[in-house]
Amino acid sequence: SSERFIRIATELESLHPDFAVLQEVWTRRALRAVPATDEWWVARATRSDLVFRRNGLVTLSRHPIIGGEFHPFRSARFPDSLVTKGALKTTIEVTPGMRINLWNVHLQSGDVTEIKVVR
């Protein structure tokens, strides 16, 4: 609901984090609830105006965002195949000369036949 979007944006402002990664920001109404102040830099991949081509990922930063890339998943099962899920990489300059890459990765549903644990 619209009220939920506004509550999330208000909570983000009160917590005052340096970064926040959001998922499921599919609609224009949800995107309008993203904090729109001079304190935030916002990164999102824009693939299309069509809901079924969007990815729903948004990265917020109080530090300058200097670059970004969206990497769509190569394959997906239904219902994830109806949208464009993937990973949003955002490059942020924390201090002059110090950059970090923040990854916002969308999980996919589907069958898992094998799990490999690596130490």
N, C-alpha and C positions, 0 to 999 in steps of 0.2 A: 504494500500500500504506500501511497505518497507520504503518509505520516511516518511510516517506518524509515523511509529514505531520509527524511528530515531529522529524525531522532539519531540515525547513524552519523549524519554530518555534524550535528550538534555535539555528539559524544566525541567525535574525532577532534573537534575544536577544543573541547574541555580537557582532553587527555594531552594535547599538544605533542604528539609524537614527531620524530624527525622524518619518518617514512610510514607509509601505509600502503598495503596492496589490497585491492578490492577485486572480488569476482562477482559474477552474475549481474553485472551492470549492462543489461541487455537493451533496455528501453531508453528513449529520450528522457522520459520522466525520471528514471533512475539516475541518468547522467546529470540532469539538472540539480540533483541533490548533492553532487560532489562539491565539497567546499570551493567556493569561487572567490577567494580573497587574494590579496597580493602576497600573502604569506605562503601560498602553495604553488608549486609547479605540478602540472598534471601531464601524464603520458598515457596514451591509449592508442591502440592500433585501429585505424579507420579503414576497413576493407570495403564497406558498402553501406548504403542507407537501408538496405534490406536486413531485417532481423536475422534471417537465416544465413547471412554472410558475416555477421558480427562475431566477436570472440568474447565479449563481456569482461575483459580484463582492464583494470585501471590502476596505475601506480601514482601515488601522491608523494611529494617530497618538499620539505622546507628548504632544501638546498637546490642549487640550479641543476636542472636536467639538461645534459649536453648532448644526449643521443639516445637512440633506442632502435630496437628491431623486434618485429614479430615473427616468430617461427611457427607456422601452422603444423599440426600433426599431419603426417602423410596418410594415415588411414584412421578410420573410426567406425565403430559399430553403431547401429541404430539404438537410441535416438541421437547420440552425439554426432552422427554423420550429417544431421540436419543443419548444424551450425559449424563455425570455424574455430575449434578449440586448438590450443597450442600454448606457447610460452612467450611472454612479453619480457624482453631484456631491456632494462633502462640503465643508462650510464649517468651517474650523478657525481658532481664535483662537491665533495664534502668540505674541503678547504682548498685553497689554491694549490694546484699540483697533486692533490690526492683525490683519486677517482675510485668509485666502486661500481660494480655491476650488480644490480638488484633484479632477481628473476621472479616473475609472477607466473606460476605454472598452473594451468588448468588441469585438474584431474579428469580422467575419462572413465566412464563405466564400461563394463564388458567382462568377459570371462577371463580368469587368470588360470592358466593350466600348470604353471610352474613358477615357484618363487625361489630365487637364488639369493642367499645371504653371503655378503662379502665383508671381511674384516680388514 
